Amino acid sequence: MKKLILILTALTLLISCAAAEETDTMIIGGADEPTMIFLTETTAPSTGSLTLSFDANITTGYAWTAFVVGGDSVMIDEENSGYVSDPNPDLLDGVGGTHYFRLNALKEGESVVRFTYSRGPENAADMMYMLITVENDLRIRAVDITGTGVYDGTVTGISVEDHTVTLATERLGEVIARFDENETLPAPDEHITVYTNGTATLSLPAVVNVIGWSAAPSGTARETANKRGFIYSGEGFGSEFRITLYDDGTFTSCEGALSSYIGIGTWTEENGVMVLNDTGMGPDSPIINRFRVDGDQLIWIEAGSDNFIYVRLQDGAAFNRAE
């Protein structure tokens, strides 16, 4: 289903944004091959942007979402991102369209952006990772690092002096993950996902440079864990707003098909109050939300909660147990 602008693994896009006064659009590829579309804009002399477009079909319930999982050099411009249906003069059912995301350059450096094609947090049909590099003149370079830049594993060792961790991964075996000196290190035995710049040393174990990381439940544990789903009684962001609790103490949340963020973290319950600790934006930026457990309902508690990103709850908002 993935028909991205940047579908060629070795492809690098180099976009000059510094002097553009009007929008430039370039289309590469014929009608029978993957289409690559990108545009550059300047909203101010110091701000460059890049728009990435994906084939999609929201009539199936699936939609693309985007989230900056590492680095702080770009941000997703939600107001200038969205979905456009293909022309449909005959008003046919099931016609697809294009999901597009605009990334705005913030400063020189690197960021990793995750794109997911899913129907809620549990039904991901496709996923890819892009390394976005912003040069000092705010040119933007984008590279697909899906197969090389993201590692999922368990922390088996920590070197505070070198600011590295040893990570046991299924794909590469043991990996040494080098963190920025200002980055908080994960805990021993913690299962994490690290987002790197896509390079690794040829030595064994391989050494990778970490741009960002987040806590991640074990894939095996996730597959075997029992789960409970809760759906917001109000309106979600493009579709239902669902929270899924797993019996291994982890959870996921999706505010709707148009949300560019899928929450992930841990949950605890004490004295009838459930606390969701969302670490999807990194362990240093947790999002806390508190709920009163009332039978088959979760009742949101405003006091002590940070609220969600797209759907802003009111005190007493109810989530009903899904069938």
Secondary structure, DSSP 8 states (H G I E B T S, - for coil): ---BTT-STT-EEEE--SS--S-EEEEES-TTS--EEEEEEEEETTEEEEEEEEEE-GGGT-EEEEEEEE-SSEEEEEEEEEEEE---TT--TT--EEEEEEEEE-SSEEEEEEEEEESSTT-EEEEEEEEEEE-TT--EEEEE-TTTSEEEEEEEEEETTTTEEEEEETTTEEEEEE--TTS----TT-EEEEEEEEEE-SSSSEEEEEEEEEE---HHHHHHS-EEEEEESS--SSS--EEEEETTSEEEEE--TT-S-EEEEEEEEETTEEEEEE-TT-TTS-EEEEEEEETTEEEEE-TT----SSS---TT-EEEE--
